[in-house]
Structure formats: C-alpha cells, structure tokens
Amino acid sequence: MNRRDEFVEQMKARLDEWNAEIEALAARARKAGAEAQVRYHDDIERLRRRRDEARRRLEELQFASEAAWDSLQQGLDDAWELMRKALRDAQRHEPPPRDVDDDDDPRHSPGGSP
C-alpha cells in the first residue's frame, strides 16, 4: 500500500469514528432537556457540516494528481483539525468558536493566512 492509500484509509477510519461520536451526541441530545436539546442540535449540525466537508476533501484527494496531492492533503488536514475542535467543544457542550462563514476555512477569515 502506498503513502496515499494509507493516508486515505486512516482518514476513512477517522470519519467512521466521528460518525459514531456524532451519533452518540445525538443520543445524548434525545435524553436532554428542551434547552440543552437546542444547543446539542446546533452542535450536531455544525459537526455534520464539518464532517461532510472533510469527506468531500477526502474524495478530492483520492482522485488528485500527484501535483495536487500536497495542497489537497493540507486542506484535508485543516478540515480534520476543525472537525476535531468542534467535536471536542460539543462533547464539553461549550459552543465552538464563531465561524466566519459556513466554509469554516480559516484561510478565508480576516487575518488568516492565504
């Protein structure tokens, strides 16, 4: 198995883990009070958007040329980091940092690196 295939398999495994954690949060939300359910719902929706973005970037990476590999891998790493932070925040039930836009891409925020 080459480096790309190993990386893709690792990322697929992470997606599976995060799907399970999102579902665990959803189960907790169903047992929570009405006010907490609203907060959980917002957290879960944010997590699902980030998961979907990470999945999209992973699919791009799988079919990328060697020339595009490094750039796409960095973008996927950034998406994973955002997902990891959002999941940690949701598990602590603290609201995650306010997103600048729905892309959740730090490169698009003022002061972010290009």
Secondary structure, 3 states (H helix, E strand, C coil): CCHHHHHHHHHHHHHHHHHHHHHHHHHHHHHCCHHHHHHHHHHHHHHHHHHHHHHHHHHHHHCCCHHHHHHHHHHHHHHHHHHHHHHHHHHHCCCCCCCCCCCCCHHHCCCCCC
